Amino acid sequence: MAHDYQAEADAVYVKPFDTDVILIAPGQTTNVLLETHSSYSNTTFLMEVCPYATGLGTFDNTTTSAILEYDHQIHHPNRRYYIKQLPLLRPKLPSLNVTAFATSFVCKF
């Protein structure tokens, strides 16, 4: 697990809990606090979002991404090239219809 998250959902006052994957249903809002780790300096993380679905029918199966990049305090003569060579850590997302994960996540609320 690269980062820890604390989550709460839909203005429901629940005790925040730690997780490494967030599940959000359509129309739901979730507050998430990302806890960073200083041991990951000079690293770039790919954050990804994909749908969860178990029913029939068509839906947008798009996976979207964002980049989380730690502030690089690099005094390298060729800094720009050096940053491009840093490791890109990709998340391991649950499969599209992993009901066991969804049930486990929802039970935390």
N, C-alpha and C positions, 0 to 999 in steps of 0.2 A: 504494500500500500504506500503510495507516494505521499499523499496528504490525508489529513483527518478533516472531517466536516462535522459540524454540529447543526442539526436541523430541527425546525419546528414547522408546523403546517397550518395553513388556512386560518390564521388568527385564533387558533385553538391553543389555549395555554397548556402546553405539554412540557414535560421535562425534556430539555434538549438531549439528544443522544448522539454518539459517535457512529459514523458510517463511512464507507469509502465509495458508495454509490448512492445517488439520490433518485427517488422515484416520484414523479409529479404527474397527477392525473389531469386530463383536460379541464380547464376552468379553475384549477387549484393554484393557490399561491403558497410559496414556501420561502422562509428565510433561512439562509445557509451561511454559516460562518466558516470560512476556509482558514485552517490553521497551517501556517507555513512552517517549514523546517530549515533552519540555517545550514544544515549539512548538505543541502541541495544547491549551494551557491554555484553559479556558472552552469546552470542547467535550464533547459527549456522543456515545458510540459505541454502536451496536447490534451486539451479538455474536450470531451466529445459528448454529444447528446444524440440519442436514438429513440425511436418509439417503442412502446411496449403494447402488444395487442394479443388477445387470445380469441376474439370473436371473428366471425366471417365478415366479409365486406371489404371494400377498398379503403385505403388510407394512405397518407403520405409517409412513405418508408424512408424519408431522407435522414441521413446522419449529418449533423452539423458540428463544426469544430471551432475552438478558440485556442489561442496560445497564451500560456502563462509563462512569463519569462522573468526570472529573478534578476535583480539589478546586478549587472556585471561590473565589478570594480577591477577591471583588467588594465594593466599598464603594459600592454603588449604593443610593439611597434606597428603591427598590422592587425589592430583590434577588430576591425570589421570582418576580416577573413576568419580570425580566430573564433569569433562568436558563431559564425556560420558552421564551424566544425564541432560545436558542442553537441552532446547527445540530446536527442529528442525522445522523451519518454512517453510512450503511448499507453492509454488506459486499457484495461481489460473489461469490456462491457458485458453484461449478461446477454444471453440470446434474446431474440425478439419476443419469445413467449414463455419465459421461465416463470411459471406461476409460483413455484416454491420461493423464489427470491421475493417476488411481489408480496406474497402473503407474510413472509418474515418481516419485510420492511414495514408494512402497514400495521402489523401487530405491535410495533414499537411505539405507536401513538396511543 
